[in-house]
């Protein structure tokens, strides 16, 4: 059975230090994302490398940021 990457259905509980939690929140605000979505993006970047390479206008290409 192939993995279905179209939906995020599996949950993982993660514990952060106070500093990590504050930094995650700051990154989420900076990128206008929720903390959960920012954590998702960071995990994807860690697993698969940089996903969102900005184009010349400074915005990502369609589908490059994996946001729903």
Helices and strands as residue ranges (DSSP letters): H 18-30, H 35-48
